[in-house]
Amino acid sequence: MKFPKNKGFDLAGGLVITVVLEDYALTGTFLGEIEDRSCHNDSTIDVTVEEEVEFILLQLTCPLEVEDGPDFSVGTIIAINVQKILFIAPGGTCEDTEA
């Protein structure tokens, strides 16, 4: 999925959204796009970033448990590769994990 720009699809910062990926649904506050991804340090580490890959930032309002991976608590800020997004919906509620 390419992140649509100037096509009537506009996410305002602070909007709670649900982002659906192939394996997970993430609910959180949309913080914006990652725009400046250049590395501004004097280290000798060479970092290569594919410029055509876009990321959005989401601050989780629901915890995320990843099978065979780390768990992310409410408030965690994550970057999501927009090419992995199946769809985005406004709002969202947390799943009841005690059921």
C-alpha positions as CSV (number, residue, x, y, z in Angstrom):
1,M,0.0,0.0,0.0
2,K,1.4,3.4,-0.9
3,F,0.4,6.1,1.6
4,P,-2.0,8.3,-0.3
5,K,-1.1,12.0,-0.4
6,N,-3.3,14.8,-1.6
7,K,-6.1,12.4,-2.6
8,G,-8.7,13.2,0.0
9,F,-7.1,10.7,2.5
10,D,-5.8,12.8,5.3
11,L,-5.0,11.5,8.8
12,A,-4.7,14.3,11.3
13,G,-2.1,13.8,14.0
14,G,-3.8,12.7,17.3
15,L,-6.5,10.7,15.5
16,V,-7.1,7.2,17.0
17,I,-6.9,4.6,14.2
18,T,-6.8,0.9,13.7
19,V,-4.1,-0.3,11.3
20,V,-4.6,-3.8,10.0
21,L,-1.5,-5.8,8.9
22,E,-1.5,-9.4,7.6
23,D,-1.0,-10.9,11.1
24,Y,-2.0,-8.1,13.5
25,A,-4.4,-5.2,14.1
26,L,-2.8,-2.2,15.9
27,T,-4.9,0.5,17.5
28,G,-3.3,3.7,18.5
29,T,-2.9,7.4,18.1
30,F,-1.6,8.5,14.7
31,L,1.5,10.6,15.2
32,G,2.5,11.3,11.6
33,E,4.8,10.1,8.9
34,I,8.6,9.6,9.2
35,E,9.9,12.2,6.9
36,D,13.6,12.9,7.7
37,R,15.3,9.5,7.8
38,S,18.9,10.7,7.2
39,C,21.5,9.8,9.8
40,H,23.2,12.9,11.2
41,N,26.1,11.6,13.2
42,D,29.9,11.2,12.7
43,S,30.0,7.4,13.3
44,T,31.8,5.1,10.9
45,I,28.7,2.9,10.6
46,D,27.3,3.0,7.1
47,V,23.5,3.1,7.2
48,T,21.4,2.4,4.0
49,V,17.8,3.4,4.0
50,E,15.5,2.7,1.0
51,E,14.0,6.1,0.3
52,E,10.9,4.8,-1.4
53,V,9.8,2.9,1.7
54,E,7.4,5.0,3.8
55,F,6.7,4.6,7.5
56,I,4.0,6.0,9.8
57,L,4.2,6.4,13.6
58,L,1.6,5.1,15.9
59,Q,1.4,5.3,19.7
60,L,-0.4,2.2,20.9
61,T,-3.6,2.7,22.9
62,C,-4.1,-1.1,23.1
63,P,-1.3,-3.6,24.1
64,L,0.0,-5.8,21.4
65,E,1.1,-9.4,22.0
66,V,3.3,-10.8,19.2
67,E,3.5,-14.5,18.9
68,D,7.1,-15.6,19.2
69,G,8.1,-12.0,19.7
70,P,8.1,-9.1,22.0
71,D,5.0,-7.7,23.7
72,F,4.3,-4.0,23.3
73,S,2.5,-2.1,26.1
74,V,0.1,0.9,25.8
75,G,2.0,4.0,25.1
76,T,4.7,2.3,23.0
77,I,5.5,4.3,19.8
78,I,6.1,2.1,16.8
79,A,7.0,2.7,13.1
80,I,4.9,0.8,10.5
81,N,6.0,0.2,7.0
82,V,3.1,1.4,4.9
83,Q,3.7,-1.3,2.3
84,K,2.6,-3.9,5.0
85,I,-0.7,-2.1,5.7
86,L,-3.8,-3.9,4.4
87,F,-6.2,-1.1,5.5
88,I,-6.7,1.7,8.1
89,A,-10.0,2.4,9.9
90,P,-10.8,5.3,12.2
91,G,-11.2,4.5,16.0
92,G,-11.0,1.1,17.4
93,T,-11.3,-0.8,20.7
94,C,-9.0,-3.1,22.5
95,E,-9.7,-6.8,22.5
96,D,-10.7,-8.3,25.8
97,T,-7.7,-10.5,26.7
98,E,-9.5,-12.1,29.7
99,A,-12.1,-13.9,27.6
